[in-house]
Amino acid sequence: MNIGNTIRTRRRAKDMTQENLAELLGVSVSAVSLWETEKTMPDITLIPALCSVLDISADELFSVNLERKTAEIDAIIEEASHSGDRGYTEEALAIIERGLAKYPDSDRLMNCALHYHYTLRSDTDHKAAAIAIGERMLEKCTKIGFRQSAIQKLCFIYSDENNERAEQLLDELGTLYTSREVIATHVYRGDKQIDHCQSLIVSALNIMTARMTKNVADDSGQKRYTRDELAQVNETVIALYHLIFADGDFGFYHTRLQNSEDMLADYYADRGDAKKALEHLRREAEHAIGFMEFAKCGEEEFVNTSLVLRGRREGGFSTTSTENNAAAVLRSMEKKRYDFVRDTPEFRAIRASLEAYPGDWEKLG
């Protein structure tokens, strides 16, 4: 039953004319007629009064179809995430696109489609689709979260080919200090305030270290760091993570340390320093395995013990690659630069520790 039929049926059940209903709500008779013929919808500010006059709940007014639609969209997104969160992006996108065929105006489904097309943006068709969906969301979507998601991805895409549009979109975003993450640490109290403070600390560390290692070129084309300097920066990144996660309870952030150790292992291998290359390879493998063990925890089961993060819970993750962390390190170890240590007992031990783990992530059940 649609809303127009609901209004008409309930009005008649209460033995009211359109004139009676219009008078009680302070609107014109033609407004009521337009609602009942589905040509317009009641203003949202009238919904409480309309429900009161008709003696129904808002859920009844909007009918069970709306509830069914929400439940179906929930199920579509959950089904897609079972594949998409473990790198099976094409499968996830196909599920979302089938959902969009049924619910083409769903902001949530469009946001998911944008995410998956963006993940596959190395393909020009997916990049074009991401741009089209993102721009459509900016035209039609009023929810701040969805708009910001669209702006974020469009800025990343346009920064490579349409910087003027990227800068135009950038002006629509607030500053770091006006972000939800920062303001939440002032608004909430008690456990929620602590949770958001800890979340902000970890997010800031993640953002800061990612930008520290970003070796971009200046206006003259000169890279920010030499390779020797970039190695020093990665040593600093590692030190910062150990400073915050003082107990070694890195959880998800084993992945960040794995990346820095990978860079340093390559660096020292190219310098012919077998001792340091193997040391960083071993640490890289330890962090890959640490993350694999963290991944077994599931949702919200890993608890930090380090002082500034004590009691913080995390769990669950998504990735854009089906290849798991152990397999990624094994693949890295096949590089020619490691030939000079390949037959050492240390190298063989590192490889053996990683081979105990399957090569691909399993889809979520």
One Martini backbone bead per residue (centre of mass of N, CA, C, O) as a GRO file, in nm:
protein
  365
    1MET     BB    1   0.096   0.036   0.024
    2ASN     BB    2   0.057   0.361  -0.029
    3ILE     BB    3   0.031   0.675   0.102
    4GLY     BB    4  -0.228   0.763  -0.040
    5ASN     BB    5  -0.399   0.517   0.039
    6THR     BB    6  -0.361   0.545   0.342
    7ILE     BB    7  -0.497   0.818   0.380
    8ARG     BB    8  -0.770   0.749   0.253
    9THR     BB    9  -0.842   0.502   0.427
   10ARG     BB   10  -0.819   0.642   0.710
   11ARG     BB   11  -1.016   0.872   0.659
   12ARG     BB   12  -1.267   0.696   0.602
   13ALA     BB   13  -1.257   0.530   0.869
   14LYS     BB   14  -1.312   0.828   1.021
   15ASP     BB   15  -1.524   0.992   0.863
   16MET     BB   16  -1.362   1.180   0.651
   17THR     BB   17  -1.295   1.450   0.482
   18GLN     BB   18  -1.085   1.645   0.310
   19GLU     BB   19  -1.172   1.901   0.460
   20ASN     BB   20  -1.126   1.803   0.746
   21LEU     BB   21  -0.822   1.739   0.717
   22ALA     BB   22  -0.729   2.016   0.621
   23GLU     BB   23  -0.822   2.176   0.872
   24LEU     BB   24  -0.651   2.019   1.089
   25LEU     BB   25  -0.368   2.088   0.921
   26GLY     BB   26  -0.366   2.364   0.755
   27VAL     BB   27  -0.469   2.297   0.462
   28SER     BB   28  -0.555   2.226   0.158
   29VAL     BB   29  -0.760   2.034  -0.030
   30SER     BB   30  -0.564   1.994  -0.269
   31ALA     BB   31  -0.336   1.870  -0.103
   32VAL     BB   32  -0.486   1.611  -0.024
   33SER     BB   33  -0.546   1.518  -0.312
   34LEU     BB   34  -0.247   1.494  -0.400
   35TRP     BB   35  -0.170   1.276  -0.199
   36GLU     BB   36  -0.392   1.056  -0.283
   37THR     BB   37  -0.265   1.067  -0.595
   38GLU     BB   38   0.057   1.084  -0.584
   39LYS     BB   39   0.169   1.387  -0.665
   40THR     BB   40   0.228   1.431  -0.361
   41MET     BB   41   0.382   1.510  -0.052
   42PRO     BB   42   0.401   1.548   0.260
   43ASP     BB   43   0.527   1.738   0.474
   44ILE     BB   44   0.741   1.652   0.720
   45THR     BB   45   0.606   1.848   0.941
   46LEU     BB   46   0.314   1.684   0.914
   47ILE     BB   47   0.343   1.390   1.012
   48PRO     BB   48   0.264   1.393   1.314
   49ALA     BB   49  -0.024   1.509   1.268
   50LEU     BB   50  -0.125   1.300   1.066
   51CYS     BB   51  -0.094   1.055   1.253
   52SER     BB   52  -0.282   1.159   1.475
   53VAL     BB   53  -0.544   1.193   1.307
   54LEU     BB   54  -0.525   0.883   1.187
   55ASP     BB   55  -0.413   0.682   1.400
   56ILE     BB   56  -0.093   0.641   1.326
   57SER     BB   57   0.202   0.545   1.229
   58ALA     BB   58   0.471   0.606   1.040
   59ASP     BB   59   0.500   0.318   0.938
   60GLU     BB   60   0.208   0.298   0.835
   61LEU     BB   61   0.213   0.535   0.644
   62PHE     BB   62   0.470   0.415   0.472
   63SER     BB   63   0.475   0.129   0.503
   64VAL     BB   64   0.618  -0.189   0.459
   65ASN     BB   65   0.781  -0.131   0.199
   66LEU     BB   66   1.002   0.038   0.327
   67GLU     BB   67   1.107  -0.183   0.510
   68ARG     BB   68   1.168  -0.384   0.286
   69LYS     BB   69   1.368  -0.209   0.134
   70THR     BB   70   1.574  -0.178   0.360
   71ALA     BB   71   1.624  -0.482   0.400
   72GLU     BB   72   1.719  -0.540   0.109
   73ILE     BB   73   1.959  -0.343   0.108
   74ASP     BB   74   2.106  -0.467   0.341
   75ALA     BB   75   2.143  -0.748   0.205
   76ILE     BB   76   2.301  -0.654  -0.042
   77ILE     BB   77   2.543  -0.527   0.108
   78GLU     BB   78   2.624  -0.779   0.265
   79GLU     BB   79   2.676  -0.964   0.027
   80ALA     BB   80   2.895  -0.787  -0.105
   81SER     BB   81   3.096  -0.777   0.141
   82HIS     BB   82   3.185  -1.075   0.138
   83SER     BB   83   3.363  -1.004  -0.118
   84GLY     BB   84   3.478  -0.706  -0.108
   85ASP     BB   85   3.644  -0.732   0.175
   86ARG     BB   86   3.842  -0.960  -0.001
   87GLY     BB   87   3.879  -0.846  -0.319
   88TYR     BB   88   3.595  -0.927  -0.472
   89THR     BB   89   3.487  -0.678  -0.657
   90GLU     BB   90   3.325  -0.771  -0.904
   91GLU     BB   91   3.114  -0.933  -0.744
   92ALA     BB   92   3.011  -0.701  -0.571
   93LEU     BB   93   2.921  -0.514  -0.803
   94ALA     BB   94   2.707  -0.702  -0.924
   95ILE     BB   95   2.521  -0.695  -0.678
   96ILE     BB   96   2.474  -0.387  -0.669
   97GLU     BB   97   2.361  -0.355  -0.961
   98ARG     BB   98   2.111  -0.524  -0.909
   99GLY     BB   99   2.002  -0.334  -0.692
  100LEU     BB  100   1.987  -0.074  -0.875
  101ALA     BB  101   1.774  -0.182  -1.071
  102LYS     BB  102   1.555  -0.167  -0.834
  103TYR     BB  103   1.720   0.090  -0.670
  104PRO     BB  104   1.825   0.374  -0.827
  105ASP     BB  105   1.788   0.591  -0.559
  106SER     BB  106   2.001   0.468  -0.376
  107ASP     BB  107   2.247   0.596  -0.186
  108ARG     BB  108   2.382   0.339  -0.076
  109LEU     BB  109   2.425   0.192  -0.348
  110MET     BB  110   2.582   0.417  -0.486
  111ASN     BB  111   2.815   0.421  -0.283
  112CYS     BB  112   2.906   0.131  -0.340
  113ALA     BB  113   2.953   0.159  -0.643
  114LEU     BB  114   3.166   0.374  -0.620
  115HIS     BB  115   3.371   0.211  -0.457
  116TYR     BB  116   3.415  -0.021  -0.666
  117HIS     BB  117   3.491   0.149  -0.910
  118TYR     BB  118   3.727   0.288  -0.770
  119THR     BB  119   3.894   0.031  -0.715
  120LEU     BB  120   3.879  -0.021  -1.055
  121ARG     BB  121   4.014   0.249  -1.198
  122SER     BB  122   4.234   0.128  -1.396
  123ASP     BB  123   3.980   0.109  -1.545
  124THR     BB  124   3.822   0.324  -1.753
  125ASP     BB  125   3.526   0.236  -1.709
  126HIS     BB  126   3.529   0.257  -1.400
  127LYS     BB  127   3.611   0.550  -1.383
  128ALA     BB  128   3.366   0.665  -1.536
  129ALA     BB  129   3.155   0.549  -1.340
  130ALA     BB  130   3.254   0.694  -1.087
  131ILE     BB  131   3.207   0.979  -1.191
  132ALA     BB  132   2.905   0.957  -1.256
  133ILE     BB  133   2.810   0.879  -0.970
  134GLY     BB  134   2.937   1.110  -0.810
  135GLU     BB  135   2.788   1.344  -0.959
  136ARG     BB  136   2.504   1.243  -0.899
  137MET     BB  137   2.524   1.263  -0.591
  138LEU     BB  138   2.570   1.575  -0.587
  139GLU     BB  139   2.287   1.637  -0.715
  140LYS     BB  140   2.086   1.440  -0.516
  141CYS     BB  141   2.244   1.435  -0.250
  142THR     BB  142   2.207   1.542   0.109
  143LYS     BB  143   2.397   1.368   0.256
  144ILE     BB  144   2.694   1.428   0.389
  145GLY     BB  145   2.843   1.154   0.385
  146PHE     BB  146   2.795   1.092   0.080
  147ARG     BB  147   2.916   1.349  -0.034
  148GLN     BB  148   3.200   1.315   0.083
  149SER     BB  149   3.260   1.049  -0.055
  150ALA     BB  150   3.239   1.161  -0.343
  151ILE     BB  151   3.450   1.385  -0.320
  152GLN     BB  152   3.692   1.216  -0.247
  153LYS     BB  153   3.699   1.037  -0.509
  154LEU     BB  154   3.696   1.267  -0.716
  155CYS     BB  155   3.957   1.402  -0.626
  156PHE     BB  156   4.144   1.162  -0.684
  157ILE     BB  157   4.078   1.145  -0.986
  158TYR     BB  158   4.110   1.454  -1.075
  159SER     BB  159   4.413   1.503  -0.986
  160ASP     BB  160   4.519   1.362  -1.269
  161GLU     BB  161   4.298   1.528  -1.499
  162ASN     BB  162   4.116   1.759  -1.307
  163ASN     BB  163   4.220   1.985  -1.098
  164GLU     BB  164   4.001   2.203  -1.100
  165ARG     BB  165   3.771   2.021  -0.997
  166ALA     BB  166   3.911   1.927  -0.740
  167GLU     BB  167   3.934   2.212  -0.611
  168GLN     BB  168   3.633   2.273  -0.614
  169LEU     BB  169   3.555   2.036  -0.423
  170LEU     BB  170   3.743   2.105  -0.185
  171ASP     BB  171   3.577   2.366  -0.096
  172GLU     BB  172   3.336   2.179   0.037
  173LEU     BB  173   3.531   2.120   0.258
  174GLY     BB  174   3.653   2.089   0.552
  175THR     BB  175   3.846   2.081   0.810
  176LEU     BB  176   3.999   1.897   1.039
  177TYR     BB  177   3.866   2.063   1.289
  178THR     BB  178   3.558   2.002   1.151
  179SER     BB  179   3.548   1.718   1.202
  180ARG     BB  180   3.392   1.456   1.342
  181GLU     BB  181   3.634   1.332   1.495
  182VAL     BB  182   3.702   1.588   1.659
  183ILE     BB  183   3.423   1.681   1.776
  184ALA     BB  184   3.351   1.416   1.929
  185THR     BB  185   3.569   1.470   2.164
  186HIS     BB  186   3.367   1.706   2.280
  187VAL     BB  187   3.073   1.586   2.296
  188TYR     BB  188   3.140   1.347   2.435
  189ARG     BB  189   3.115   1.107   2.706
  190GLY     BB  190   3.310   0.902   2.851
  191ASP     BB  191   3.348   0.625   2.672
  192LYS     BB  192   3.297   0.772   2.401
  193GLN     BB  193   3.527   0.974   2.430
  194ILE     BB  194   3.756   0.772   2.450
  195ASP     BB  195   3.705   0.625   2.185
  196HIS     BB  196   3.744   0.882   2.005
  197CYS     BB  197   4.028   0.953   2.093
  198GLN     BB  198   4.163   0.687   2.005
  199SER     BB  199   4.072   0.695   1.711
  200LEU     BB  200   4.219   0.963   1.647
  201ILE     BB  201   4.505   0.875   1.706
  202VAL     BB  202   4.519   0.649   1.492
  203SER     BB  203   4.438   0.818   1.247
  204ALA     BB  204   4.665   1.027   1.268
  205LEU     BB  205   4.896   0.826   1.241
  206ASN     BB  206   4.816   0.715   0.965
  207ILE     BB  207   4.819   0.982   0.809
  208MET     BB  208   5.102   1.084   0.882
  209THR     BB  209   5.274   0.839   0.776
  210ALA     BB  210   5.171   0.845   0.484
  211ARG     BB  211   5.283   1.139   0.429
  212MET     BB  212   5.582   1.092   0.499
  213THR     BB  213   5.615   0.860   0.253
  214LYS     BB  214   5.545   1.074   0.037
  215ASN     BB  215   5.734   1.095  -0.270
  216VAL     BB  216   5.712   1.385  -0.391
  217ALA     BB  217   5.709   1.646  -0.614
  218ASP     BB  218   5.804   1.939  -0.696
  219ASP     BB  219   5.792   2.203  -0.918
  220SER     BB  220   6.081   2.096  -1.041
  221GLY     BB  221   6.075   1.760  -0.993
  222GLN     BB  222   6.175   1.711  -0.711
  223LYS     BB  223   6.220   1.496  -0.486
  224ARG     BB  224   6.181   1.491  -0.152
  225TYR     BB  225   6.354   1.222  -0.153
  226THR     BB  226   6.587   1.019  -0.105
  227ARG     BB  227   6.648   0.697  -0.051
  228ASP     BB  228   6.791   0.736   0.217
  229GLU     BB  229   6.569   0.919   0.340
  230LEU     BB  230   6.333   0.717   0.315
  231ALA     BB  231   6.451   0.517   0.511
  232GLN     BB  232   6.445   0.706   0.756
  233VAL     BB  233   6.141   0.752   0.755
  234ASN     BB  234   6.065   0.452   0.805
  235GLU     BB  235   6.201   0.439   1.078
  236THR     BB  236   6.015   0.653   1.204
  237VAL     BB  237   5.750   0.508   1.165
  238ILE     BB  238   5.817   0.264   1.336
  239ALA     BB  239   5.869   0.424   1.599
  240LEU     BB  240   5.583   0.544   1.626
  241TYR     BB  241   5.426   0.278   1.655
  242HIS     BB  242   5.588   0.184   1.907
  243LEU     BB  243   5.505   0.423   2.086
  244ILE     BB  244   5.193   0.373   2.084
  245PHE     BB  245   5.244   0.048   2.060
  246ALA     BB  246   5.415  -0.053   2.324
  247ASP     BB  247   5.302  -0.372   2.334
  248GLY     BB  248   5.259  -0.472   2.026
  249ASP     BB  249   4.934  -0.397   1.963
  250PHE     BB  250   4.864  -0.349   1.636
  251GLY     BB  251   4.693  -0.517   1.463
  252PHE     BB  252   4.612  -0.373   1.179
  253TYR     BB  253   4.907  -0.213   1.187
  254HIS     BB  254   5.089  -0.430   1.070
  255THR     BB  255   5.064  -0.329   0.774
  256ARG     BB  256   5.235  -0.071   0.805
  257LEU     BB  257   5.495  -0.213   0.897
  258GLN     BB  258   5.525  -0.399   0.657
  259ASN     BB  259   5.577  -0.175   0.449
  260SER     BB  260   5.837  -0.055   0.578
  261GLU     BB  261   6.000  -0.320   0.587
  262ASP     BB  262   5.998  -0.367   0.282
  263MET     BB  263   6.157  -0.117   0.201
  264LEU     BB  264   6.412  -0.187   0.377
  265ALA     BB  265   6.479  -0.458   0.255
  266ASP     BB  266   6.530  -0.352  -0.030
  267TYR     BB  267   6.746  -0.144   0.039
  268TYR     BB  268   6.960  -0.347   0.168
  269ALA     BB  269   6.979  -0.536  -0.073
  270ASP     BB  270   7.087  -0.320  -0.277
  271ARG     BB  271   7.349  -0.282  -0.075
  272GLY     BB  272   7.440  -0.578   0.032
  273ASP     BB  273   7.292  -0.613   0.324
  274ALA     BB  274   7.222  -0.901   0.466
  275LYS     BB  275   7.152  -0.852   0.763
  276LYS     BB  276   6.936  -0.622   0.719
  277ALA     BB  277   6.758  -0.758   0.513
  278LEU     BB  278   6.678  -1.001   0.698
  279GLU     BB  279   6.567  -0.840   0.933
  280HIS     BB  280   6.334  -0.699   0.768
  281LEU     BB  281   6.206  -0.956   0.662
  282ARG     BB  282   6.133  -1.075   0.933
  283ARG     BB  283   5.952  -0.840   1.023
  284GLU     BB  284   5.759  -0.850   0.789
  285ALA     BB  285   5.659  -1.138   0.850
  286GLU     BB  286   5.559  -1.085   1.140
  287HIS     BB  287   5.342  -0.876   1.051
  288ALA     BB  288   5.185  -1.058   0.863
  289ILE     BB  289   5.115  -1.267   1.082
  290GLY     BB  290   4.987  -1.071   1.281
  291PHE     BB  291   4.753  -1.002   1.090
  292MET     BB  292   4.643  -1.287   1.048
  293GLU     BB  293   4.567  -1.318   1.348
  294PHE     BB  294   4.382  -1.074   1.367
  295ALA     BB  295   4.175  -1.174   1.146
  296LYS     BB  296   4.058  -1.404   1.340
  297CYS     BB  297   3.889  -1.225   1.547
  298GLY     BB  298   3.708  -1.034   1.414
  299GLU     BB  299   3.464  -0.854   1.554
  300GLU     BB  300   3.549  -0.672   1.826
  301GLU     BB  301   3.813  -0.850   1.980
  302PHE     BB  302   4.041  -0.656   1.985
  303VAL     BB  303   4.268  -0.551   2.253
  304ASN     BB  304   4.421  -0.294   2.389
  305THR     BB  305   4.716  -0.217   2.621
  306SER     BB  306   4.820   0.037   2.564
  307LEU     BB  307   4.797   0.320   2.730
  308VAL     BB  308   4.652   0.522   2.510
  309LEU     BB  309   4.470   0.241   2.412
  310ARG     BB  310   4.331   0.129   2.645
  311GLY     BB  311   4.050  -0.079   2.554
  312ARG     BB  312   4.062  -0.088   2.265
  313ARG     BB  313   3.850  -0.183   1.993
  314GLU     BB  314   3.894  -0.429   1.729
  315GLY     BB  315   3.766  -0.533   1.398
  316GLY     BB  316   3.797  -0.603   1.110
  317PHE     BB  317   3.821  -0.589   0.742
  318SER     BB  318   3.940  -0.443   0.436
  319THR     BB  319   4.017  -0.529   0.089
  320THR     BB  320   4.155  -0.513  -0.257
  321SER     BB  321   4.289  -0.799  -0.201
  322THR     BB  322   4.307  -1.148  -0.220
  323GLU     BB  323   4.580  -1.126  -0.112
  324ASN     BB  324   4.760  -1.205   0.140
  325ASN     BB  325   5.020  -1.112   0.344
  326ALA     BB  326   5.197  -1.362   0.315
  327ALA     BB  327   5.193  -1.373   0.002
  328ALA     BB  328   5.319  -1.092  -0.042
  329VAL     BB  329   5.595  -1.161   0.081
  330LEU     BB  330   5.665  -1.402  -0.097
  331ARG     BB  331   5.664  -1.239  -0.356
  332SER     BB  332   5.887  -1.037  -0.270
  333MET     BB  333   6.110  -1.269  -0.228
  334GLU     BB  334   6.137  -1.316  -0.556
  335LYS     BB  335   6.328  -1.112  -0.593
  336LYS     BB  336   6.638  -1.068  -0.726
  337ARG     BB  337   6.772  -0.910  -0.482
  338TYR     BB  338   6.760  -1.201  -0.303
  339ASP     BB  339   6.974  -1.405  -0.418
  340PHE     BB  340   7.217  -1.361  -0.202
  341VAL     BB  341   7.003  -1.502   0.040
  342ARG     BB  342   6.831  -1.757  -0.048
  343ASP     BB  343   7.037  -1.992   0.089
  344THR     BB  344   6.973  -1.916   0.367
  345PRO     BB  345   6.847  -2.002   0.668
  346GLU     BB  346   6.686  -1.739   0.718
  347PHE     BB  347   6.525  -1.731   0.457
  348ARG     BB  348   6.392  -2.013   0.484
  349ALA     BB  349   6.247  -1.952   0.756
  350ILE     BB  350   6.068  -1.724   0.657
  351ARG     BB  351   5.920  -1.881   0.435
  352ALA     BB  352   5.805  -2.107   0.618
  353SER     BB  353   5.627  -1.921   0.800
  354LEU     BB  354   5.440  -1.829   0.552
  355GLU     BB  355   5.349  -2.115   0.426
  356ALA     BB  356   5.126  -2.168   0.659
  357TYR     BB  357   4.960  -1.978   0.471
  358PRO     BB  358   4.730  -1.896   0.280
  359GLY     BB  359   4.708  -1.699  -0.019
  360ASP     BB  360   4.396  -1.639   0.024
  361TRP     BB  361   4.118  -1.495   0.089
  362GLU     BB  362   3.829  -1.545   0.241
  363LYS     BB  363   3.518  -1.527   0.225
  364LEU     BB  364   3.256  -1.415   0.374
  365GLY     BB  365   2.981  -1.572   0.557
   0.00000   0.00000   0.00000
